[in-house]
Amino acid sequence: MTVLILTSPQDVTADMVVAELHERGVPLVRLDPADLPGGADLSAEYVHGDFHCYLSAQGRMVSSRALRSIWVRRPGEPAAHAPGASAWLGAETGQALYGMLYSTTARWMNHPRQAAQARYKPWQLRLAHHSGFAVPPTLITTFPRVAEEFAARYERVVVKSLSGPPRTEPPVALPTTLVEPGADFAGVAAGPTLFQGYVPKRADVRLTCVGLRLFAARKAAAEGQVDGRFGDTGHSWEPAEVPDRIVRAVREYMDLAGLAYAAFDFAEDAEGLWWFLECNQGGQFGFVELETGQPIAGAVASWLGAPPAHL
């Protein structure tokens, strides 16, 4: 049985898992949907009530019946690298590829349907609350007056992106930023803006969930730090124990979201309470493993390579 990894060629995190799978002798095919057609090929035939599907990439051919699991890491847009690439060709290729894969019995990490829903921040926050996490007060608005009243009510608020940085070249960084007193909120009318109550934190926490396994890492915050992703805090990531209430909340969240993998970000306050900030269904884990030594790539490889009966 074969593992299918859908990702781009420049994906160091995927490279770590590929190395683990090779070491365990688990067959795999790595495919970037952007290479279809041309750099990769597919074929599917409906015969006697079922599809017989085949994928060819990097000199390897695999039948859909031989797929044990599919890891959707960071795939490119279908047909993006094809000669004569167009929106129509991309749509046709996406229909063919994902239509084939949806027809298999392979396990997904994560299924595109659940992954698409899991990206929406408002949905995340509601699910986090119902799962038992502490969630900061949050506002998403295009009304400047509403934003101004929210900032006045909670006194210290941050502004952050809903969808992450735009895909531009060169890449753009959009750090979470503390709103200054007396700020002008007129710009809110130009597009939906997310405001959140500021959590004075003593540490950032990244919790990676792989199936039933949890890996938490903690990095002490610098004084007055707002966004731990930017700037040198003078501290490194260290393994952390996961409080029981967080274990229960993560299990509930993953079950409700239908996810097999997710990376949770928390802000730890002075009392040690972990505040939910976001859940990235495709979040990076390589930097955590390299600094902490936690075997996250091995856990992903174990999940992908395990027989269905063992999951």
N, C-alpha and C positions, 0 to 999 in steps of 0.2 A: 504494500500500500504506500502511496506517495503523498507527500505534503506539497501543496501549491502555495507559493509565496508571491503575492501581488505587490510589487514595490518598484521604485526607480533604481537605476544602477548605483547612484550615489547615496547609499543608505547604510551608514556604519552600524546602526542599531540592528538592522536586518543581517548584516555581515556576522555579527556576534552569534545570532541564533543559527545561521547557516553553518557556522563552524561547529556549534554544538550538535546539530543534526548529523553532520558528516562524521563526527567523532562517534556517534551512536549507531552509525550505519543505516540511518533512515533515508530512503530515497526522497529526493525533492526536485521540484521544478520551480525556477524563479522566473517570473514573467512581469514585464512592465506593459500594461495595456496600451501605452503610447506606441509600442512597437508593432501593434497589430493594425493593419496587415503590413507585410513586407519583412520586418525583422522577426516576426513570429506568424504562425498560421493556426487556423482552427477549422474543424469540420464537424457537423452534427447531422445525423440522419434519423428521422422518426420511423421506426420499424416495429411492427407487432406491439404497439402500445407503449413504446419507450424510446427515448433518445439514445443513440450511440454517438458519443461525443469524443473528440480527440483534440488535444492541444499540442503544438510543437513549438519549442522555444529553446534556444541555445543548444541545438543539436539533440534535444531529448523530446521524446513523444510520450504522452500520457493519456490514458483513457479516463473519462469521467468516472467510470465504475471503479477505477483503481485509486481514486482520491480518498484519503482518510480525513484530511483537514485542509482548510484554506485560511491563510493568514493575510488579511487585508492590511498591509502596513502603510505604505505611502505610494499608492499606484498613480501613474500619470493618467491623463485624460485619454480615453481610447482613440487611436488613430492620430494622435498629436504629431507623431514622427513620420507618418506615412506620406509618400509622394502624393501631392494633390490633396493635402489635408484640408478638411472643411468641416463646418458644423454638422452638415448632413452625414458625411462619412463617419464622423465621431459618433453620432447618434446610432447609425446603422451598426457600427462595430460594437458599441456598448450593448445594444440590444442582443447581438449575437453572443458575445462573450458572457455577459452576466445572465442572460437567459439560459445559456447552457449550464452555467455553474449553479444557478438557482434550482435546476432540475436534478442535481446530484443529492446524495444522502450524506455528503461530507459535512463535518462540523466546521463552524465558522468562528474565527477570532478577528474581527467581529462581523456579524452579518451586516451587509450594507444598509438594510432597512433600519435595524436598530441603531447602527452607527450614525445614520443621517439624523435621526430623532435626537440622539444623545448629544449632538453638537449645539442644540439650541439652549442658550443660557437661561431664559425664563423657565423652560421646562426642567432644566437641571435644578434650579433653585427650589421649585415646587417639590420635585422628587426628593431632594435632599432634606427638606423640612419633614416630609412624610416618612422618611427613613430614620429620622431621629438625630440628624446633625444639627448643630448650632449654626444658624445662617444669619449673617448681618442684614439689617434693614437695607432694602434695595429699591431703586427707582429706575425705570426706563421710560423716557419721555421725550416729546418734541415741544412741550410747553415750557417756555422760559420761566414763567411765574411759578409753575409747579416745582421746577428744579430749584428755584430760589427758596421756596418755602421748605423743601426737603432739607436743603443745606442749613437753613436757620434752625430747623427742628433738631437736627442731630449734631450741629455745630462743626464737627470735623467729618468731612466726607471725601471720598476719592472718586475720580472719574476714570473709567476703564473702557476697553473695547468690548463690544458684543461678540464679534466674529473673529477677532485676532487681527494682526497686521495685514494690510492689503498685499496681494502678490504682485510686487513690482521689482524691477531691476534698476538700481541696486535695492536690496531689501530695506524695508522701513521698520523701525522699532517704535512700538507704541507702549511705553511703560505706564503702569498704573500711577496716577499722579494725585497728590493731595490738592484739593481745591482751596485756593487762597481766600482769606477773608475779604469781603467786598467784591468778589469776582462778578464779572458781567456774564449773565447766562443767556444773552440774546442769541448766541451761536447755536444753542440747543435746537432752535427752530429749523436748522439746516438738515438735521438728520437725527434718528433715534440715538439717545445718549444714555449710558448706564452710569448711575451714581450709586455708591454704596457707603454705608456707615464705616468709618475708619476703625480698624482693630489695631490698637497699639500692641505690637507683637514683640515677644522676646525671641521667637524663632519661626522659621519657615519649615513646613513639614511636607514632604512628598511621599505619598503612599501609593505603591504600585500593587495592583491586584491582578493575579494571574490564576484564573480558575478559582480554586479555594485557598490559594496561598497569598499571604500578604507580606509585603516588604516595605517597611517604613524607614525613612531617612530624615534626619533633623539637621538644620543648619542655623546656628545662633545668628540673630539679626544684629546689625550695627545700630547704634543709637539713632532713633528717628528715621530708620529705614522704612520705605513704603513698598517698593517692589524689589524683592530679592533676586530677580532675574538679571538685574542690571547693577553694575558697580561691584567693587570688591568689598566684602563685609569683613575680611580678615579671618573668616571662619570657613571650615569645610564641612561637607556632608558627613554625618555619622549615623550608624544604625540606631534605630529608636524602637522602644517597646510600643505596642499598639494597645491603648486602653480598651477594656472590654466593651464599653459603650460604642466605641468607634468600630470595633470588629462587627458588632451586631448591625450597626447602621450601614457599613459597607456591604455586608451580605444582603441586607434588604434592598439597598440601592441597586446592586448588580442584578438581583433577581427581577426587580421591577423593570429595570432598563433592558433586560435580556442581553447583557454583555458578558463576555468571557474574559475580557481584558480592559483595564482602565487605570489611569493615573490621576489620583486625587491630590489637590493642593489645599493645604490648610494654613491658617495663621494661628500660632500658639500664643495665647495672651499671658499676662503675668501670673494668673492663677493656674496655668497649665491647661486651660480649655482649648480644644482644637476647633476653630471656626472654619466651616466649609467655604471655600472660595470658588472652586470649579472642579469639574471632572472632565478630563480629556480622554476620550475613548481610544485615541491613538497616540497618547503621549510618549515622549522619549523616556528611556530608562538607562541608556548607555552611560550617561554621566554619573548617575547614582551608583551603578555597579562598579565603575572604575574607581570611584572615591571610597566606597564602603566595602567593596568585596562581596556584596550580596549577590547570590547566584540567580539573578532575574532572567538572564538569557537562557540559562539551563532550565528554569521553570517553564518558560515559554516553549522551549524545545520539547520538554516532557509532555506538555499539554498537547502540542501539535502531533507528536509522534506516538502518543498512547493509543492502544486499541480502544474502540468505543465502549466496550464493556467495563473498562477500568476507570471511566470518567464519572 
